[in-house]
Amino acid sequence: EELLRRLQDSPPPVAPSPAPSGGGAPGPGGGGPEARGGAPVSAPRSNGGGGVTALAVASENALDRFATWEDVVALIRANRDGMLRYEVEKYVRLARYQPGRIEFTPTEDAPRDLAAKLAGRLQGWTGARWGVTVVSGATAPTIDETRNAERTALEAEARAHPLVKAVFAAFPKAKITEIRTLEEIEAEAQAEALPEIAEDEDDEDWDPFEDR
């Protein structure tokens, strides 16, 4: 009886608290899958070189406008770099061209830094890297030589004209200072013939229904 009384008077055992759902308790230092406040922490992901790819695509698109060597020369003229234009037209014998890459043979009197200068200017103007290489063996005429040959041919043709012959017969010391083709003359005439539209202040207040 005394043993039964002790068992009744003793407090019931406390049940252990259930473990939190979702895994064990976090270790010391709070290093768990969640930071303070319960917000999940995501590790930064690598873009896999997407930035480099985007730059490469942008460079390729920038070069699409320069499909030919003539486009490059036009770019130099458009930027009004007189010295570079002079050197490119006078000293460059083009060997091979593709957008972004130029190979040429310089003339004997060409400046030594022409290739580096050309590459730097083109990269600055287009935002894309250009490979400009000096090679040997190219025999193509320079732009200046081509222009002079065309002028010489036109001058010979002009001197053979009867009217020009008559002028030189009368004035032996005369010189041909300018030669223009018919296409150039017609284009200039058409440009000058375009009417200029002048704004008339009276026309602004004109109402077409007032005359009815």
C-alpha positions as CSV (number, residue, x, y, z in Angstrom):
1,E,0.0,0.0,0.0
2,E,2.8,2.4,0.8
3,L,4.4,1.7,-2.6
4,L,1.1,2.3,-4.4
5,R,0.6,5.6,-2.5
6,R,4.1,6.8,-3.6
7,L,3.3,6.1,-7.2
8,Q,0.1,8.0,-7.1
9,D,1.7,11.0,-5.4
10,S,4.6,11.3,-7.8
11,P,4.2,13.7,-10.8
12,P,3.8,12.2,-14.2
13,P,6.9,12.1,-16.4
14,V,7.3,14.9,-18.9
15,A,7.2,13.7,-22.5
16,P,10.1,14.9,-24.7
17,S,9.3,17.7,-27.2
18,P,9.0,16.6,-30.8
19,A,11.9,17.2,-33.1
20,P,11.3,20.1,-35.7
21,S,10.1,18.9,-39.0
22,G,12.3,19.1,-42.0
23,G,15.6,17.8,-40.7
24,G,17.9,18.0,-37.7
25,A,18.7,21.1,-35.7
26,P,21.2,23.5,-37.3
27,G,24.7,23.3,-36.2
28,P,26.6,26.0,-34.2
29,G,27.1,29.4,-35.8
30,G,23.7,29.5,-37.5
31,G,25.0,27.9,-40.7
32,G,21.9,26.4,-42.2
33,P,20.1,26.6,-45.5
34,E,18.3,29.7,-44.4
35,A,19.7,33.0,-43.1
36,R,18.2,35.0,-40.2
37,G,14.7,36.0,-40.8
38,G,13.8,32.8,-42.6
39,A,14.6,34.1,-46.1
40,P,16.2,31.5,-48.4
41,V,19.7,32.2,-49.6
42,S,20.6,31.5,-53.2
43,A,24.1,31.2,-54.4
44,P,25.1,33.4,-57.4
45,R,25.1,31.6,-60.6
46,S,27.7,31.9,-63.3
47,N,26.5,33.3,-66.6
48,G,28.7,30.9,-68.5
49,G,30.6,33.6,-70.4
50,G,27.4,35.3,-71.7
51,G,29.0,38.7,-71.3
52,V,31.9,37.8,-73.5
53,T,29.5,36.3,-76.1
54,A,27.5,39.5,-76.2
55,L,30.6,41.5,-76.8
56,A,31.6,39.2,-79.6
57,V,28.2,39.5,-81.3
58,A,28.3,43.2,-81.0
59,S,31.7,43.3,-82.6
60,E,30.5,41.1,-85.5
61,N,27.5,43.4,-86.1
62,A,29.8,46.4,-86.1
63,L,31.8,44.9,-88.9
64,D,28.8,44.1,-91.1
65,R,28.8,47.6,-92.5
66,F,32.3,47.2,-93.9
67,A,31.9,44.4,-96.4
68,T,34.6,45.8,-98.8
69,W,37.9,47.7,-98.7
70,E,36.1,50.6,-100.3
71,D,33.8,50.8,-97.2
72,V,36.9,51.2,-95.0
73,V,38.3,54.0,-97.2
74,A,34.9,55.7,-97.1
75,L,35.0,55.5,-93.3
76,I,38.4,57.2,-93.2
77,R,37.1,59.9,-95.4
78,A,33.9,60.4,-93.3
79,N,36.0,60.8,-90.2
80,R,38.1,63.5,-92.0
81,D,41.4,62.0,-91.0
82,G,43.4,63.7,-93.8
83,M,46.8,62.3,-92.9
84,L,45.6,58.7,-92.6
85,R,43.6,59.0,-95.8
86,Y,46.6,60.3,-97.6
87,E,48.8,57.5,-96.3
88,V,46.2,54.7,-97.1
89,E,45.6,56.0,-100.6
90,K,49.3,56.5,-101.4
91,Y,51.1,53.6,-99.7
92,V,48.8,50.6,-99.4
93,R,48.8,47.8,-101.9
94,L,45.9,45.7,-100.8
95,A,46.6,41.9,-100.6
96,R,43.5,40.5,-98.9
97,Y,40.5,41.9,-97.1
98,Q,37.7,40.6,-95.0
99,P,35.6,42.5,-92.4
100,G,37.9,43.0,-89.4
101,R,41.1,41.9,-91.2
102,I,43.4,43.7,-93.6
103,E,46.5,42.5,-95.3
104,F,48.6,44.8,-97.4
105,T,52.1,45.4,-98.9
106,P,53.3,48.9,-98.2
107,T,55.2,50.9,-100.8
108,E,58.9,51.5,-100.2
109,D,58.3,55.0,-98.9
110,A,55.4,54.1,-96.6
111,P,55.7,55.0,-92.9
112,R,56.6,52.1,-90.6
113,D,53.7,52.6,-88.2
114,L,51.0,52.7,-90.9
115,A,49.5,49.2,-90.0
116,A,49.4,50.0,-86.3
117,K,47.9,53.4,-86.9
118,L,45.2,52.1,-89.2
119,A,44.2,49.3,-86.8
120,G,44.0,51.8,-83.9
121,R,41.8,54.3,-85.8
122,L,39.5,51.6,-87.1
123,Q,39.0,50.1,-83.6
124,G,38.3,53.6,-82.2
125,W,35.7,54.3,-84.9
126,T,33.9,51.0,-85.0
127,G,34.3,49.6,-81.5
128,A,35.6,46.3,-83.0
129,R,39.1,44.9,-83.0
130,W,40.8,45.0,-86.5
131,G,43.8,42.9,-87.5
132,V,46.0,44.8,-89.9
133,T,49.0,42.8,-91.1
134,V,51.9,43.7,-93.4
135,V,52.7,41.0,-96.0
136,S,55.0,40.9,-99.0
137,G,54.3,40.3,-102.6
138,A,51.1,42.2,-103.3
139,T,51.3,44.0,-106.6
140,A,47.9,45.7,-106.7
141,P,48.0,49.4,-107.5
142,T,47.4,51.8,-104.7
143,I,44.3,54.0,-104.7
144,D,46.5,57.0,-105.8
145,E,48.0,55.0,-108.6
146,T,44.6,53.9,-109.8
147,R,43.3,57.5,-109.7
148,N,46.3,58.8,-111.6
149,A,46.0,56.1,-114.3
150,E,42.3,57.0,-114.8
151,R,43.1,60.6,-115.1
152,T,45.9,59.9,-117.6
153,A,43.5,57.9,-119.7
154,L,40.9,60.6,-119.6
155,E,43.4,63.3,-120.5
156,A,44.6,61.3,-123.4
157,E,41.1,60.9,-124.6
158,A,40.4,64.6,-124.2
159,R,43.5,65.6,-126.1
160,A,42.3,63.4,-129.0
161,H,39.0,65.4,-129.3
162,P,39.0,67.8,-132.3
163,L,37.9,70.8,-130.2
164,V,40.7,70.3,-127.7
165,K,43.2,69.8,-130.5
166,A,42.1,73.1,-131.9
167,V,42.6,74.8,-128.5
168,F,46.1,73.4,-128.2
169,A,47.0,74.4,-131.7
170,A,46.0,78.0,-130.9
171,F,47.5,78.0,-127.4
172,P,50.4,75.5,-127.3
173,K,51.1,76.3,-123.6
174,A,47.5,75.5,-122.5
175,K,47.0,72.9,-119.8
176,I,44.1,70.6,-118.9
177,T,43.3,71.5,-115.3
178,E,40.1,69.5,-114.8
179,I,38.3,66.6,-116.5
180,R,34.7,65.7,-115.7
181,T,32.7,62.9,-117.2
182,L,29.3,63.3,-118.7
183,E,27.8,61.4,-115.7
184,E,29.4,63.8,-113.3
185,I,28.1,66.8,-115.3
186,E,24.6,65.4,-115.5
187,A,24.5,64.6,-111.7
188,E,25.6,68.1,-110.9
189,A,23.0,69.6,-113.2
190,Q,20.3,67.6,-111.7
191,A,21.3,68.6,-108.2
192,E,21.2,72.3,-109.2
193,A,17.9,71.9,-111.0
194,L,16.0,70.7,-107.9
195,P,13.5,73.4,-106.9
196,E,13.9,75.0,-103.5
197,I,10.7,75.0,-101.5
198,A,10.3,78.4,-99.9
199,E,7.8,78.8,-97.1
200,D,5.3,81.6,-97.7
201,E,3.9,83.2,-94.6
202,D,0.7,84.0,-96.4
203,D,0.2,80.3,-97.2
204,E,0.0,79.4,-93.5
205,D,-3.2,81.4,-93.1
206,W,-4.7,80.3,-96.4
207,D,-8.0,78.4,-96.2
208,P,-9.1,76.5,-99.3
209,F,-12.7,76.8,-98.4
210,E,-12.7,80.6,-98.4
211,D,-12.5,80.8,-102.2
212,R,-15.7,78.8,-102.7
